[in-house]
Amino acid sequence: MRKESDRGSANASVAHWWHQRLTAVALIPLGLWLAFALTGVDVASHAAFVAWISEPLTAILLGLLAVAGTYHSWLGVQVVLEDYVTHPRRLRVSLLLSLIAHLVVLAAGLFAILRVALGVA
Amino acid sequence: MNQATDAPRRPLSPHLQVYRWGITNSLSILHRATGLVLSLGLVVLAIWLLAAASGPGVFAALMTVYGSVWFKLPLAGIVFSFFYHLANGVRHLVWDAGRGFSHAAIRGGGIAVVAVALIATAAYVAVGMC
């Protein structure tokens, strides 16, 4: 007979659901801010783009967007993979690859923001 | 499948082909599809920031791709995905609060979300990408 624990921790599911909603709520103002801020920047000019990222408010909001965005994306991709990758080992590999990919995007984004904001580039 | 399982067997959604297609499930699947497009959008954004952090030469090289004509359609797709996922995400949060479950609210909300996404996308593309 299957044990109850075979379905995973109920706490983990609740945390997943809750974190997905928390990041969703955070991404409403952050996403709208980015969309509207970008219309006011000459994005084809390196100097103008770098000057915009270097503003403290821009750097902070971009950093928060990177964290909330990649976390929300990781949670969402996990649900899609769990629904459509039926083979258990392939599922585990896909979930691991998704985690690595999201960590790489987050690290690259934060590194780039910090480097520009601190005036290295 | 009859193979030995070593992972938890949680209840899953059925595959796409079993559904009778209507507005409600189409919009639900579009929420997932636009979410995946936005995951790729994060990659596009990260590469853009990295190029900016790598100096004017690298940035100019990347902008020959990001600024090119054939990149406009994928970019418009990301913009539409952003506005659709945002608007429909708000609808999901309303549902999570236990509201908006009447037949009229679900149908009307779905139509409103698509209208908002299309209008916002058109306006944004007109202002920002021409």
gemmi code that builds the backbone of each chain (N, CA, C; Angstrom):
import gemmi

chains = {
    "A": [
        ("MET", (0.840, -1.195, 0.000), (0.000, 0.000, 0.000), (0.884, 1.257, 0.000)),
        ("ARG", (0.441, 2.237, -0.757), (1.225, 3.473, -0.840), (1.130, 4.257, 0.460)),
        ("LYS", (2.259, 4.817, 0.807), (2.253, 5.659, 2.004), (1.805, 7.074, 1.627)),
        ("GLU", (1.307, 7.777, 2.620), (0.856, 9.154, 2.390), (2.006, 10.036, 1.886)),
        ("SER", (3.228, 9.746, 2.394), (4.376, 10.593, 2.061), (4.758, 10.481, 0.581)),
        ("ASP", (4.220, 9.474, -0.138), (4.535, 9.329, -1.554), (4.005, 10.490, -2.387)),
        ("ARG", (3.065, 11.229, -1.854), (2.536, 12.376, -2.591), (3.313, 13.658, -2.287)),
        ("GLY", (4.365, 13.559, -1.521), (5.168, 14.730, -1.205), (4.591, 15.486, -0.027)),
        ("SER", (5.375, 16.446, 0.447), (4.945, 17.211, 1.610), (3.849, 18.196, 1.247)),
        ("ALA", (2.768, 18.208, 2.022), (1.692, 19.159, 1.781), (2.198, 20.587, 2.020)),
        ("ASN", (3.115, 20.742, 2.950), (3.673, 22.069, 3.232), (4.391, 22.637, 2.023)),
        ("ALA", (5.126, 21.759, 1.316), (5.872, 22.217, 0.143), (4.915, 22.740, -0.926)),
        ("SER", (3.767, 22.049, -1.109), (2.797, 22.478, -2.116), (2.203, 23.830, -1.755)),
        ("VAL", (1.887, 24.007, -0.474), (1.305, 25.275, -0.023), (2.316, 26.404, -0.208)),
        ("ALA", (3.584, 26.134, 0.136), (4.629, 27.151, -0.017), (4.786, 27.523, -1.488)),
        ("HIS", (4.757, 26.520, -2.383), (4.875, 26.774, -3.820), (3.755, 27.695, -4.287)),
        ("TRP", (2.520, 27.331, -3.911), (1.334, 28.120, -4.299), (1.451, 29.546, -3.784)),
        ("TRP", (1.824, 29.679, -2.515), (1.888, 30.977, -1.858), (3.003, 31.838, -2.449)),
        ("HIS", (4.184, 31.258, -2.678), (5.305, 32.014, -3.242), (4.991, 32.466, -4.662)),
        ("GLN", (4.260, 31.617, -5.421), (3.882, 31.998, -6.774), (2.991, 33.246, -6.740)),
        ("ARG", (2.054, 33.299, -5.784), (1.161, 34.470, -5.662), (1.902, 35.700, -5.154)),
        ("LEU", (2.785, 35.514, -4.158), (3.549, 36.649, -3.617), (4.391, 37.306, -4.710)),
        ("THR", (5.109, 36.474, -5.493), (5.939, 37.032, -6.558), (5.056, 37.632, -7.655)),
        ("ALA", (3.867, 37.050, -7.884), (2.948, 37.601, -8.886), (2.544, 39.020, -8.499)),
        ("VAL", (2.171, 39.203, -7.225), (1.751, 40.528, -6.751), (2.912, 41.518, -6.846)),
        ("ALA", (4.125, 41.073, -6.497), (5.300, 41.953, -6.578), (5.593, 42.337, -8.027)),
        ("LEU", (5.335, 41.410, -8.963), (5.689, 41.646, -10.357), (4.713, 42.583, -11.069)),
        ("ILE", (3.526, 42.812, -10.492), (2.576, 43.750, -11.131), (3.187, 45.155, -11.197)),
        ("PRO", (3.561, 45.774, -10.047), (4.179, 47.110, -10.153), (5.557, 47.082, -10.815)),
        ("LEU", (6.364, 46.035, -10.533), (7.720, 45.982, -11.096), (7.678, 45.877, -12.619)),
        ("GLY", (6.790, 45.021, -13.136), (6.681, 44.830, -14.579), (6.166, 46.084, -15.270)),
        ("LEU", (5.124, 46.700, -14.674), (4.576, 47.929, -15.269), (5.627, 49.040, -15.240)),
        ("TRP", (6.366, 49.124, -14.138), (7.429, 50.137, -14.055), (8.438, 49.958, -15.193)),
        ("LEU", (8.919, 48.718, -15.395), (9.913, 48.468, -16.439), (9.369, 48.839, -17.810)),
        ("ALA", (8.123, 48.408, -18.077), (7.522, 48.666, -19.386), (7.456, 50.171, -19.661)),
        ("PHE", (7.006, 50.940, -18.653), (6.854, 52.379, -18.891), (8.201, 53.099, -18.848)),
        ("ALA", (9.127, 52.669, -17.971), (10.438, 53.315, -17.881), (11.207, 53.161, -19.191)),
        ("LEU", (11.092, 51.991, -19.815), (11.853, 51.729, -21.042), (11.444, 52.656, -22.187)),
        ("THR", (10.174, 53.114, -22.183), (9.735, 54.002, -23.267), (10.423, 55.370, -23.164)),
        ("GLY", (10.972, 55.692, -21.972), (11.608, 56.994, -21.803), (13.120, 56.960, -21.938)),
        ("VAL", (13.669, 55.796, -22.328), (15.117, 55.664, -22.443), (15.496, 55.424, -23.903)),
        ("ASP", (16.574, 56.076, -24.379), (17.086, 55.797, -25.721), (17.885, 54.500, -25.648)),
        ("VAL", (17.179, 53.364, -25.855), (17.802, 52.065, -25.592), (18.833, 51.671, -26.646)),
        ("ALA", (18.899, 52.417, -27.761), (19.901, 52.090, -28.781), (21.263, 52.681, -28.409)),
        ("SER", (21.260, 53.636, -27.483), (22.510, 54.290, -27.070), (23.064, 53.655, -25.807)),
        ("HIS", (24.299, 53.152, -25.875), (24.926, 52.513, -24.717), (25.044, 53.496, -23.556)),
        ("ALA", (25.461, 54.737, -23.859), (25.658, 55.740, -22.806), (24.344, 56.030, -22.079)),
        ("ALA", (23.260, 56.199, -22.854), (21.964, 56.522, -22.252), (21.435, 55.338, -21.441)),
        ("PHE", (21.604, 54.122, -21.971), (21.114, 52.920, -21.288), (21.862, 52.718, -19.967)),
        ("VAL", (23.189, 52.879, -20.018), (24.016, 52.711, -18.819), (23.692, 53.788, -17.776)),
        ("ALA", (23.491, 55.036, -18.251), (23.149, 56.120, -17.320), (21.838, 55.816, -16.606)),
        ("TRP", (20.873, 55.251, -17.352), (19.569, 54.921, -16.761), (19.715, 53.806, -15.718)),
        ("ILE", (20.463, 52.733, -16.064), (20.646, 51.620, -15.118), (21.386, 52.089, -13.860)),
        ("SER", (22.291, 53.078, -14.024), (23.113, 53.544, -12.901), (22.327, 54.345, -11.868)),
        ("GLU", (21.135, 54.839, -12.256), (20.317, 55.554, -11.266), (19.953, 54.568, -10.158)),
        ("PRO", (20.097, 55.016, -8.879), (19.852, 54.091, -7.750), (18.493, 53.402, -7.808)),
        ("LEU", (17.439, 54.182, -8.092), (16.096, 53.601, -8.119), (15.989, 52.527, -9.207)),
        ("THR", (16.560, 52.825, -10.395), (16.525, 51.857, -11.494), (17.248, 50.571, -11.104)),
        ("ALA", (18.459, 50.715, -10.542), (19.264, 49.535, -10.196), (18.542, 48.672, -9.166)),
        ("ILE", (17.950, 49.327, -8.152), (17.246, 48.583, -7.090), (16.027, 47.860, -7.661)),
        ("LEU", (15.219, 48.584, -8.459), (14.002, 47.972, -9.005), (14.341, 46.860, -10.002)),
        ("LEU", (15.401, 47.062, -10.819), (15.824, 46.009, -11.754), (16.268, 44.760, -10.989)),
        ("GLY", (17.000, 44.969, -9.874), (17.444, 43.843, -9.049), (16.265, 43.079, -8.465)),
        ("LEU", (15.275, 43.821, -7.938), (14.082, 43.179, -7.383), (13.320, 42.431, -8.473)),
        ("LEU", (13.240, 43.054, -9.671), (12.553, 42.424, -10.804), (13.252, 41.128, -11.202)),
        ("ALA", (14.592, 41.137, -11.183), (15.358, 39.939, -11.543), (15.070, 38.805, -10.552)),
        ("VAL", (15.045, 39.130, -9.257), (14.802, 38.107, -8.236), (13.360, 37.584, -8.329)),
        ("ALA", (12.381, 38.506, -8.304), (10.973, 38.087, -8.331), (10.633, 37.397, -9.650)),
        ("GLY", (11.181, 37.931, -10.763), (10.886, 37.376, -12.086), (11.430, 35.968, -12.271)),
        ("THR", (12.699, 35.753, -11.919), (13.269, 34.415, -12.118), (12.656, 33.409, -11.141)),
        ("TYR", (12.331, 33.849, -9.927), (11.704, 32.929, -8.955), (10.306, 32.516, -9.442)),
        ("HIS", (9.510, 33.514, -9.874), (8.168, 33.254, -10.388), (8.227, 32.339, -11.620)),
        ("SER", (9.197, 32.610, -12.504), (9.378, 31.802, -13.707), (9.757, 30.361, -13.346)),
        ("TRP", (10.670, 30.210, -12.395), (11.105, 28.869, -11.980), (9.909, 28.075, -11.438)),
        ("LEU", (9.090, 28.720, -10.592), (7.916, 28.033, -10.034), (6.935, 27.645, -11.134)),
        ("GLY", (6.731, 28.556, -12.097), (5.776, 28.292, -13.176), (6.246, 27.175, -14.090)),
        ("VAL", (7.517, 27.218, -14.484), (8.080, 26.184, -15.364), (8.014, 24.820, -14.662)),
        ("GLN", (8.225, 24.807, -13.333), (8.151, 23.549, -12.581), (6.765, 22.891, -12.741)),
        ("VAL", (5.707, 23.701, -12.623), (4.346, 23.167, -12.741), (4.103, 22.600, -14.139)),
        ("VAL", (4.584, 23.338, -15.164), (4.403, 22.880, -16.550), (5.144, 21.557, -16.763)),
        ("LEU", (6.381, 21.469, -16.273), (7.155, 20.232, -16.424), (6.470, 19.071, -15.702)),
        ("GLU", (5.975, 19.316, -14.480), (5.313, 18.244, -13.722), (4.075, 17.735, -14.453)),
        ("ASP", (3.398, 18.647, -15.200), (2.199, 18.239, -15.925), (2.508, 17.457, -17.192)),
        ("TYR", (3.604, 17.796, -17.878), (3.791, 17.248, -19.216), (4.942, 16.272, -19.368)),
        ("VAL", (5.873, 16.241, -18.396), (6.956, 15.254, -18.475), (6.571, 14.094, -17.560)),
        ("THR", (6.101, 12.993, -18.170), (5.532, 11.910, -17.362), (6.592, 10.936, -16.867)),
        ("HIS", (7.683, 10.787, -17.604), (8.719, 9.844, -17.209), (9.456, 10.379, -15.977)),
        ("PRO", (9.475, 9.618, -14.859), (10.002, 10.147, -13.590), (11.438, 10.654, -13.662)),
        ("ARG", (12.321, 9.890, -14.355), (13.723, 10.316, -14.367), (13.889, 11.545, -15.262)),
        ("ARG", (13.184, 11.523, -16.406), (13.251, 12.687, -17.281), (12.712, 13.935, -16.570)),
        ("LEU", (11.678, 13.723, -15.751), (11.119, 14.852, -15.003), (12.152, 15.424, -14.051)),
        ("ARG", (12.852, 14.517, -13.316), (13.842, 15.006, -12.357), (14.964, 15.758, -13.051)),
        ("VAL", (15.406, 15.227, -14.218), (16.471, 15.904, -14.969), (15.988, 17.265, -15.466)),
        ("SER", (14.734, 17.317, -15.985), (14.195, 18.586, -16.497), (14.112, 19.623, -15.382)),
        ("LEU", (13.643, 19.178, -14.192), (13.517, 20.111, -13.073), (14.883, 20.657, -12.659)),
        ("LEU", (15.891, 19.775, -12.687), (17.240, 20.211, -12.316), (17.781, 21.201, -13.348)),
        ("LEU", (17.568, 20.890, -14.663), (18.037, 21.790, -15.717), (17.342, 23.151, -15.611)),
        ("SER", (16.036, 23.128, -15.294), (15.289, 24.382, -15.145), (15.856, 25.212, -13.998)),
        ("LEU", (16.169, 24.536, -12.878), (16.749, 25.245, -11.724), (18.074, 25.890, -12.106)),
        ("ILE", (18.939, 25.110, -12.787), (20.253, 25.631, -13.172), (20.091, 26.822, -14.124)),
        ("ALA", (19.205, 26.674, -15.128), (19.001, 27.746, -16.104), (18.512, 29.020, -15.412)),
        ("HIS", (17.565, 28.876, -14.475), (17.044, 30.059, -13.785), (18.108, 30.713, -12.901)),
        ("LEU", (18.938, 29.890, -12.260), (20.015, 30.443, -11.433), (21.027, 31.204, -12.296)),
        ("VAL", (21.328, 30.650, -13.487), (22.276, 31.310, -14.390), (21.730, 32.667, -14.830)),
        ("VAL", (20.428, 32.700, -15.220), (19.820, 33.956, -15.659), (19.819, 34.974, -14.514)),
        ("LEU", (19.489, 34.515, -13.308), (19.464, 35.418, -12.150), (20.861, 35.959, -11.861)),
        ("ALA", (21.859, 35.070, -11.820), (23.230, 35.498, -11.521), (23.736, 36.470, -12.580)),
        ("ALA", (23.473, 36.159, -13.855), (23.925, 37.031, -14.944), (23.263, 38.404, -14.843)),
        ("GLY", (21.965, 38.420, -14.582), (21.226, 39.676, -14.477), (21.729, 40.534, -13.330)),
        ("LEU", (21.863, 39.936, -12.148), (22.314, 40.695, -10.977), (23.745, 41.197, -11.161)),
        ("PHE", (24.605, 40.330, -11.741), (25.992, 40.735, -11.993), (26.033, 41.946, -12.924)),
        ("ALA", (25.235, 41.886, -14.008), (25.243, 42.972, -14.989), (24.744, 44.275, -14.363)),
        ("ILE", (23.649, 44.185, -13.583), (23.093, 45.387, -12.949), (24.129, 46.006, -12.002)),
        ("LEU", (24.746, 45.160, -11.163), (25.736, 45.656, -10.198), (26.929, 46.283, -10.912)),
        ("ARG", (27.404, 45.606, -11.972), (28.584, 46.096, -12.669), (28.317, 47.473, -13.267)),
        ("VAL", (27.142, 47.634, -13.873), (26.814, 48.935, -14.478), (26.569, 49.975, -13.382)),
        ("ALA", (25.786, 49.581, -12.344), (25.411, 50.543, -11.307), (26.617, 51.028, -10.515)),
        ("LEU", (27.624, 50.159, -10.355), (28.810, 50.542, -9.589), (29.860, 51.206, -10.473)),
        ("GLY", (29.497, 51.392, -11.756), (30.342, 52.188, -12.631), (31.542, 51.489, -13.222)),
        ("VAL", (31.509, 50.159, -13.272), (32.642, 49.428, -13.848), (32.576, 49.484, -15.375)),
        ("ALA", (31.348, 49.472, -15.916), (31.204, 49.498, -17.373), (30.805, 50.898, -17.842)),
    ],
    "B": [
        ("MET", (1.166, 4.011, -18.198), (2.522, 3.478, -18.083), (2.646, 2.549, -16.895)),
        ("ASN", (3.396, 1.507, -17.072), (3.465, 0.471, -16.043), (4.847, 0.348, -15.413)),
        ("GLN", (5.707, 1.349, -15.651), (7.062, 1.211, -15.162), (7.151, 1.484, -13.658)),
        ("ALA", (8.237, 0.992, -13.062), (8.450, 1.253, -11.644), (8.675, 2.744, -11.444)),
        ("THR", (7.994, 3.299, -10.481), (8.136, 4.729, -10.255), (8.915, 4.975, -8.976)),
        ("ASP", (9.850, 5.918, -9.070), (10.569, 6.292, -7.866), (10.326, 7.758, -7.533)),
        ("ALA", (9.409, 8.393, -8.273), (9.044, 9.771, -7.960), (7.593, 9.783, -7.467)),
        ("PRO", (7.219, 10.794, -6.689), (5.832, 10.869, -6.216), (4.871, 10.956, -7.398)),
        ("ARG", (3.758, 10.220, -7.348), (2.766, 10.261, -8.431), (1.652, 11.204, -8.027)),
        ("ARG", (1.855, 12.468, -8.326), (0.834, 13.457, -7.967), (-0.230, 13.503, -9.047)),
        ("PRO", (-1.443, 13.954, -8.707), (-2.466, 14.121, -9.751), (-2.033, 15.219, -10.730)),
        ("LEU", (-2.177, 14.954, -12.031), (-1.703, 15.872, -13.060), (-2.845, 16.337, -13.947)),
        ("SER", (-2.587, 17.420, -14.710), (-3.567, 17.862, -15.690), (-3.548, 16.903, -16.872)),
        ("PRO", (-4.714, 16.656, -17.502), (-4.715, 15.850, -18.724), (-4.029, 16.607, -19.859)),
        ("HIS", (-3.599, 15.900, -20.879), (-2.960, 16.542, -22.013), (-3.953, 17.345, -22.829)),
        ("LEU", (-3.399, 18.222, -23.686), (-4.214, 19.241, -24.348), (-5.283, 18.663, -25.283)),
        ("GLN", (-4.996, 17.492, -25.897), (-5.893, 17.039, -26.956), (-7.223, 16.477, -26.462)),
        ("VAL", (-7.381, 16.286, -25.137), (-8.632, 15.716, -24.647), (-9.723, 16.770, -24.499)),
        ("TYR", (-9.367, 18.060, -24.595), (-10.350, 19.095, -24.294), (-11.236, 19.440, -25.476)),
        ("ARG", (-12.483, 19.822, -25.174), (-13.331, 20.467, -26.167), (-13.001, 21.951, -26.054)),
        ("TRP", (-12.493, 22.535, -27.148), (-11.939, 23.885, -27.048), (-13.035, 24.931, -26.927)),
        ("GLY", (-12.854, 25.833, -25.976), (-13.754, 26.963, -25.788), (-12.927, 28.125, -25.313)),
        ("ILE", (-13.577, 29.259, -25.071), (-12.824, 30.464, -24.703), (-12.111, 30.282, -23.363)),
        ("THR", (-12.773, 29.619, -22.390), (-12.197, 29.540, -21.048), (-10.904, 28.741, -21.018)),
        ("ASN", (-10.914, 27.553, -21.618), (-9.689, 26.744, -21.547), (-8.618, 27.268, -22.507)),
        ("SER", (-9.032, 27.908, -23.613), (-8.044, 28.507, -24.515), (-7.257, 29.590, -23.784)),
        ("LEU", (-7.981, 30.437, -23.030), (-7.320, 31.525, -22.310), (-6.439, 30.986, -21.195)),
        ("SER", (-6.878, 29.878, -20.577), (-6.083, 29.270, -19.511), (-4.764, 28.745, -20.060)),
        ("ILE", (-4.819, 28.078, -21.228), (-3.613, 27.547, -21.842), (-2.738, 28.688, -22.351)),
        ("LEU", (-3.391, 29.774, -22.826), (-2.633, 30.942, -23.274), (-1.865, 31.558, -22.104)),
        ("HIS", (-2.413, 31.441, -20.882), (-1.712, 31.967, -19.708), (-0.378, 31.236, -19.524)),
        ("ARG", (-0.418, 29.922, -19.686), (0.811, 29.120, -19.579), (1.775, 29.443, -20.706)),
        ("ALA", (1.246, 29.495, -21.937), (2.114, 29.748, -23.091), (2.793, 31.107, -22.962)),
        ("THR", (2.033, 32.137, -22.568), (2.627, 33.468, -22.429), (3.622, 33.479, -21.268)),
        ("GLY", (3.363, 32.680, -20.218), (4.301, 32.569, -19.106), (5.634, 32.018, -19.576)),
        ("LEU", (5.580, 31.000, -20.444), (6.822, 30.422, -20.970), (7.555, 31.416, -21.869)),
        ("VAL", (6.790, 32.187, -22.663), (7.417, 33.221, -23.499), (8.131, 34.243, -22.607)),
        ("LEU", (7.504, 34.577, -21.469), (8.115, 35.555, -20.562), (9.377, 34.996, -19.896)),
        ("SER", (9.416, 33.673, -19.694), (10.656, 33.060, -19.180), (11.786, 33.309, -20.170)),
        ("LEU", (11.484, 33.156, -21.475), (12.478, 33.462, -22.504), (12.763, 34.963, -22.531)),
        ("GLY", (11.728, 35.769, -22.226), (11.905, 37.214, -22.162), (12.923, 37.610, -21.100)),
        ("LEU", (12.939, 36.868, -19.986), (13.930, 37.131, -18.936), (15.342, 36.875, -19.456)),
        ("VAL", (15.490, 35.836, -20.298), (16.796, 35.542, -20.898), (17.208, 36.688, -21.819)),
        ("VAL", (16.240, 37.160, -22.643), (16.508, 38.291, -23.545), (16.953, 39.517, -22.742)),
        ("LEU", (16.253, 39.770, -21.618), (16.566, 40.924, -20.765), (17.950, 40.774, -20.125)),
        ("ALA", (18.265, 39.562, -19.638), (19.558, 39.332, -18.980), (20.714, 39.520, -19.967)),
        ("ILE", (20.532, 39.025, -21.200), (21.578, 39.183, -22.221), (21.777, 40.668, -22.548)),
        ("TRP", (20.660, 41.385, -22.592), (20.704, 42.825, -22.879), (21.507, 43.564, -21.804)),
        ("LEU", (21.211, 43.246, -20.516), (21.921, 43.882, -19.395), (23.397, 43.495, -19.398)),
        ("LEU", (23.678, 42.218, -19.688), (25.074, 41.765, -19.741), (25.851, 42.510, -20.826)),
        ("ALA", (25.203, 42.714, -21.981), (25.854, 43.430, -23.074), (26.150, 44.868, -22.657)),
        ("ALA", (25.197, 45.488, -21.952), (25.409, 46.863, -21.475), (26.582, 46.901, -20.501)),
        ("ALA", (26.707, 45.842, -19.680), (27.784, 45.784, -18.683), (29.125, 45.442, -19.310)),
        ("SER", (29.112, 45.018, -20.583), (30.354, 44.588, -21.234), (30.961, 45.672, -22.109)),
        ("GLY", (30.373, 46.867, -22.089), (30.964, 47.973, -22.830), (30.247, 48.307, -24.124)),
        ("PRO", (30.562, 49.488, -24.696), (29.859, 50.002, -25.886), (29.979, 49.084, -27.101)),
        ("GLY", (31.133, 48.438, -27.275), (31.335, 47.587, -28.450), (30.402, 46.398, -28.464)),
        ("VAL", (30.365, 45.673, -27.330), (29.492, 44.498, -27.216), (28.030, 44.922, -27.317)),
        ("PHE", (27.704, 46.059, -26.680), (26.319, 46.548, -26.700), (25.874, 46.869, -28.126)),
        ("ALA", (26.757, 47.554, -28.869), (26.435, 47.902, -30.258), (26.253, 46.643, -31.100)),
        ("ALA", (27.101, 45.624, -30.843), (26.998, 44.369, -31.588), (25.661, 43.688, -31.310)),
        ("LEU", (25.239, 43.671, -30.041), (23.968, 43.036, -29.690), (22.790, 43.822, -30.275)),
        ("MET", (22.913, 45.157, -30.300), (21.802, 45.968, -30.806), (21.587, 45.793, -32.302)),
        ("THR", (22.615, 45.290, -33.029), (22.377, 44.987, -34.441), (21.394, 43.817, -34.566)),
        ("VAL", (21.345, 42.963, -33.514), (20.356, 41.873, -33.483), (19.043, 42.378, -32.877)),
        ("TYR", (19.106, 42.930, -31.647), (17.892, 43.370, -30.937), (17.164, 44.491, -31.691)),
        ("GLY", (17.922, 45.291, -32.454), (17.298, 46.409, -33.152), (16.896, 46.076, -34.572)),
        ("SER", (17.142, 44.826, -34.991), (16.887, 44.481, -36.384), (15.403, 44.265, -36.648)),
        ("VAL", (15.056, 44.276, -37.940), (13.652, 44.159, -38.339), (13.061, 42.812, -37.919)),
        ("TRP", (13.850, 41.724, -38.109), (13.281, 40.397, -37.836), (13.194, 40.106, -36.340)),
        ("PHE", (13.720, 41.007, -35.498), (13.559, 40.831, -34.052), (12.303, 41.529, -33.543)),
        ("LYS", (11.654, 42.347, -34.416), (10.472, 43.104, -33.990), (9.302, 42.187, -33.650)),
        ("LEU", (9.124, 41.115, -34.447), (7.982, 40.221, -34.208), (8.132, 39.435, -32.891)),
        ("PRO", (9.305, 38.786, -32.644), (9.488, 38.153, -31.334), (9.339, 39.139, -30.175)),
        ("LEU", (9.837, 40.366, -30.362), (9.743, 41.385, -29.318), (8.279, 41.752, -29.051)),
        ("ALA", (7.502, 41.892, -30.147), (6.077, 42.183, -29.999), (5.386, 41.012, -29.292)),
        ("GLY", (5.860, 39.784, -29.554), (5.309, 38.605, -28.882), (5.569, 38.653, -27.386)),
        ("ILE", (6.762, 39.113, -27.004), (7.085, 39.239, -25.577), (6.214, 40.322, -24.938)),
        ("VAL", (6.025, 41.431, -25.662), (5.198, 42.529, -25.132), (3.762, 42.050, -24.937)),
        ("PHE", (3.213, 41.350, -25.948), (1.848, 40.839, -25.809), (1.767, 39.846, -24.646)),
        ("SER", (2.761, 38.943, -24.557), (2.768, 37.957, -23.474), (2.786, 38.644, -22.118)),
        ("PHE", (3.561, 39.743, -22.016), (3.639, 40.483, -20.759), (2.263, 41.041, -20.379)),
        ("PHE", (1.608, 41.746, -21.306), (0.328, 42.373, -20.964), (-0.762, 41.328, -20.740)),
        ("TYR", (-0.741, 40.240, -21.541), (-1.758, 39.207, -21.347), (-1.574, 38.492, -20.015)),
        ("HIS", (-0.335, 38.076, -19.724), (-0.048, 37.327, -18.490), (-0.327, 38.206, -17.274)),
        ("LEU", (-0.032, 39.501, -17.405), (-0.306, 40.456, -16.316), (-1.807, 40.571, -16.066)),
        ("ALA", (-2.578, 40.856, -17.144), (-4.018, 41.050, -16.991), (-4.701, 39.761, -16.530)),
        ("ASN", (-4.352, 38.640, -17.162), (-4.982, 37.377, -16.777), (-4.501, 36.920, -15.397)),
        ("GLY", (-3.275, 37.307, -15.028), (-2.758, 36.989, -13.698), (-3.568, 37.687, -12.622)),
        ("VAL", (-3.960, 38.938, -12.892), (-4.814, 39.660, -11.943), (-6.142, 38.928, -11.799)),
        ("ARG", (-6.670, 38.418, -12.937), (-7.922, 37.657, -12.899), (-7.755, 36.414, -12.019)),
        ("HIS", (-6.578, 35.774, -12.136), (-6.305, 34.603, -11.298), (-6.269, 34.969, -9.822)),
        ("LEU", (-5.679, 36.133, -9.504), (-5.596, 36.557, -8.103), (-6.991, 36.845, -7.549)),
        ("VAL", (-7.876, 37.385, -8.415), (-9.263, 37.617, -8.001), (-9.938, 36.277, -7.690)),
        ("TRP", (-9.698, 35.273, -8.553), (-10.256, 33.936, -8.306), (-9.715, 33.359, -7.005)),
        ("ASP", (-8.398, 33.579, -6.754), (-7.789, 33.073, -5.523), (-8.450, 33.676, -4.291)),
        ("ALA", (-8.964, 34.910, -4.447), (-9.657, 35.577, -3.344), (-11.097, 35.073, -3.225)),
        ("GLY", (-11.483, 34.111, -4.090), (-12.803, 33.507, -4.000), (-13.896, 34.279, -4.707)),
        ("ARG", (-13.519, 35.201, -5.597), (-14.505, 36.012, -6.303), (-14.478, 35.763, -7.815)),
        ("GLY", (-15.517, 36.237, -8.485), (-15.543, 36.237, -9.943), (-15.797, 34.891, -10.588)),
        ("PHE", (-16.564, 34.028, -9.917), (-16.795, 32.684, -10.457), (-18.117, 32.514, -11.195)),
        ("SER", (-18.913, 33.589, -11.305), (-20.166, 33.451, -12.045), (-19.840, 33.256, -13.528)),
        ("HIS", (-20.767, 32.630, -14.257), (-20.544, 32.366, -15.678), (-20.262, 33.663, -16.430)),
        ("ALA", (-21.051, 34.709, -16.102), (-20.891, 35.999, -16.784), (-19.535, 36.616, -16.471)),
        ("ALA", (-19.117, 36.525, -15.200), (-17.839, 37.131, -14.800), (-16.670, 36.438, -15.481)),
        ("ILE", (-16.745, 35.115, -15.590), (-15.646, 34.366, -16.202), (-15.555, 34.675, -17.695)),
        ("ARG", (-16.717, 34.709, -18.364), (-16.727, 34.996, -19.795), (-16.341, 36.448, -20.071)),
        ("GLY", (-16.985, 37.362, -19.328), (-16.702, 38.787, -19.515), (-15.268, 39.129, -19.161)),
        ("GLY", (-14.786, 38.534, -18.058), (-13.401, 38.784, -17.638), (-12.424, 38.301, -18.686)),
        ("GLY", (-12.705, 37.142, -19.277), (-11.825, 36.593, -20.309), (-11.742, 37.496, -21.524)),
        ("ILE", (-12.916, 37.974, -21.972), (-12.943, 38.877, -23.131), (-12.228, 40.183, -22.793)),
        ("ALA", (-12.459, 40.695, -21.570), (-11.823, 41.949, -21.152), (-10.308, 41.818, -21.132)),
        ("VAL", (-9.833, 40.678, -20.629), (-8.382, 40.459, -20.515), (-7.723, 40.434, -21.904)),
        ("VAL", (-8.366, 39.760, -22.852), (-7.820, 39.712, -24.216), (-7.832, 41.106, -24.834)),
        ("ALA", (-8.940, 41.856, -24.624), (-9.044, 43.211, -25.179), (-7.959, 44.111, -24.598)),
        ("VAL", (-7.787, 44.069, -23.269), (-6.768, 44.889, -22.610), (-5.378, 44.551, -23.149)),
        ("ALA", (-5.092, 43.243, -23.282), (-3.768, 42.821, -23.739), (-3.503, 43.300, -25.168)),
        ("LEU", (-4.515, 43.165, -26.052), (-4.324, 43.563, -27.452), (-4.148, 45.069, -27.572)),
        ("ILE", (-4.977, 45.839, -26.837), (-4.895, 47.299, -26.918), (-3.569, 47.793, -26.330)),
        ("ALA", (-3.189, 47.239, -25.165), (-1.938, 47.658, -24.523), (-0.746, 47.331, -25.411)),
        ("THR", (-0.773, 46.142, -26.053), (0.311, 45.749, -26.931), (0.423, 46.697, -28.123)),
        ("ALA", (-0.734, 46.988, -28.746), (-0.742, 47.886, -29.900), (-0.214, 49.260, -29.512)),
        ("ALA", (-0.664, 49.774, -28.363), (-0.233, 51.097, -27.914), (1.274, 51.095, -27.621)),
        ("TYR", (1.727, 50.034, -26.948), (3.139, 49.978, -26.552), (4.045, 49.863, -27.776)),
        ("VAL", (3.638, 49.018, -28.714), (4.439, 48.849, -29.921), (4.475, 50.148, -30.720)),
        ("ALA", (3.330, 50.837, -30.764), (3.257, 52.101, -31.516), (4.161, 53.156, -30.893)),
        ("VAL", (4.174, 53.233, -29.549), (4.962, 54.254, -28.867), (6.445, 53.896, -28.838)),
        ("GLY", (6.720, 52.623, -28.470), (8.099, 52.281, -28.133), (8.929, 51.632, -29.219)),
        ("MET", (8.302, 51.070, -30.249), (9.089, 50.234, -31.149), (9.073, 50.713, -32.597)),
        ("CYS", (8.628, 51.970, -32.823), (8.595, 52.431, -34.213), (9.548, 53.605, -34.445)),
    ],
}
model = gemmi.Model(1)
for chain_id, residues in chains.items():
    chain = gemmi.Chain(chain_id)
    for i, (resn, *xyz) in enumerate(residues, 1):
        res = gemmi.Residue()
        res.name, res.seqid = resn, gemmi.SeqId(i, " ")
        for name, pos in zip(("N", "CA", "C"), xyz):
            atom = gemmi.Atom()
            atom.name, atom.element = name, gemmi.Element(name[0])
            atom.pos, atom.b_iso = gemmi.Position(*pos), 0.0
            res.add_atom(atom)
        chain.add_residue(res)
    model.add_chain(chain)
structure = gemmi.Structure()
structure.add_model(model)
structure.setup_entities()
